[in-house]
Amino acid sequence: GQISDYQLALTIKNELLPGMLKLQERMEKVQPPQELVSTHETGIKMINKNVQAYSEVISAVQTRDTSKITSANGCLSEARELERKYVREIQEYRKKL
């Protein structure tokens, strides 16, 4: 079935965003080994972009501003790019072990 924009915003606000914020908090507390500092920062940036995108979607629904959806899509695209980079770097690191 389909869900309304309002239901989507509620799902993001009540289910996705809290989990992402907890992950963001946990990642900020991690002290990675020196060789993973840059990779860790990439992961943090990825999470931050997802949080920004989720917030934009919620705001778009609340204000009925479709330009915020465009902004959210841009953030999600950047987050996916950062995720690919993060995964590649972790895989390269694991190969060295």
Backbone torsions as a table, in degrees:
resi	resn	phi	psi	omega
1	GLY	NA	177.4	179.2
2	GLN	-104.7	153.5	173.1
3	ILE	-119.6	154.1	-179.5
4	SER	-78.5	165.5	175.8
5	ASP	-57.5	-41.0	-179.9
6	TYR	-62.0	-44.5	178.9
7	GLN	-64.1	-37.7	177.1
8	LEU	-62.0	-47.2	179.6
9	ALA	-60.8	-40.8	178.6
10	LEU	-64.9	-41.3	178.7
11	THR	-62.6	-45.0	178.6
12	ILE	-62.0	-47.6	-176.5
13	LYS	-65.2	-41.4	-172.7
14	ASN	-94.2	-20.4	-175.5
15	GLU	-119.9	-52.9	-175.0
16	LEU	-76.9	-49.0	-175.5
17	LEU	-62.1	-45.1	178.5
18	PRO	-59.3	-40.7	178.0
19	GLY	-64.3	-40.3	-179.9
20	MET	-67.7	-38.2	178.6
21	LEU	-66.6	-37.3	176.3
22	LYS	-65.4	-42.2	178.0
23	LEU	-63.5	-41.6	178.0
24	GLN	-58.7	-45.7	179.8
25	GLU	-63.0	-43.8	179.2
26	ARG	-64.5	-42.4	179.9
27	MET	-63.3	-38.6	-179.5
28	GLU	-63.8	-26.7	-178.2
29	LYS	-84.1	-17.0	-176.6
30	VAL	-72.0	136.2	174.2
31	GLN	-110.9	92.6	-176.2
32	PRO	-73.7	160.6	173.3
33	PRO	-62.2	155.2	-174.7
34	GLN	-49.8	-42.0	-176.6
35	GLU	-70.8	-9.1	178.9
36	LEU	-112.9	5.9	-177.8
37	VAL	-59.1	-47.3	-179.5
38	SER	-63.8	-42.2	178.3
39	THR	-63.5	-42.2	178.6
40	HIS	-61.1	-42.4	178.1
41	GLU	-62.9	-36.5	176.3
42	THR	-62.1	-42.8	177.7
43	GLY	-62.0	-41.2	178.4
44	ILE	-65.0	-42.9	178.0
45	LYS	-61.4	-39.6	178.7
46	MET	-60.4	-47.7	-180.0
47	ILE	-63.4	-44.0	179.7
48	ASN	-59.7	-39.6	178.6
49	LYS	-65.9	-38.5	176.6
50	ASN	-64.8	-43.5	178.1
51	VAL	-60.5	-44.7	178.7
52	GLN	-60.6	-43.5	179.9
53	ALA	-63.6	-46.3	179.4
54	TYR	-60.4	-42.2	179.3
55	SER	-63.7	-38.2	178.3
56	GLU	-64.8	-40.5	179.1
57	VAL	-63.5	-45.8	178.6
58	ILE	-59.1	-46.7	179.9
59	SER	-63.4	-39.8	179.7
60	ALA	-60.0	-42.5	-179.9
61	VAL	-68.6	-42.8	-178.7
62	GLN	-64.8	-37.9	-175.7
63	THR	-101.1	-7.6	-176.2
64	ARG	58.1	38.6	-179.4
65	ASP	-104.5	102.7	-176.3
66	THR	-67.8	-20.7	177.7
67	SER	-64.8	-25.2	178.0
68	LYS	-70.5	-29.2	175.6
69	ILE	-67.1	-41.0	176.7
70	THR	-61.0	-43.0	177.8
71	SER	-63.0	-43.5	179.4
72	ALA	-62.2	-41.6	178.4
73	ASN	-62.1	-38.8	176.5
74	GLY	-62.8	-42.9	178.5
75	CYS	-63.6	-42.8	179.3
76	LEU	-64.4	-37.2	177.2
77	SER	-64.1	-44.3	177.2
78	GLU	-63.1	-40.4	-180.0
79	ALA	-62.7	-40.8	178.6
80	ARG	-64.6	-40.3	178.0
81	GLU	-62.2	-44.2	178.0
82	LEU	-65.3	-36.5	178.6
83	GLU	-64.0	-43.2	178.0
84	ARG	-61.2	-43.2	178.7
85	LYS	-62.3	-45.6	-179.8
86	TYR	-58.7	-48.3	-179.1
87	VAL	-63.3	-43.7	178.4
88	ARG	-59.0	-45.3	-178.0
89	GLU	-65.4	-39.6	178.1
90	ILE	-65.8	-42.1	178.3
91	GLN	-62.3	-42.1	178.2
92	GLU	-62.9	-42.0	179.2
93	TYR	-62.4	-43.8	-178.6
94	ARG	-63.7	-33.5	179.0
95	LYS	-64.5	-30.2	-179.2
96	LYS	-75.7	-17.8	-177.5
97	LEU	-75.0	NA	NA
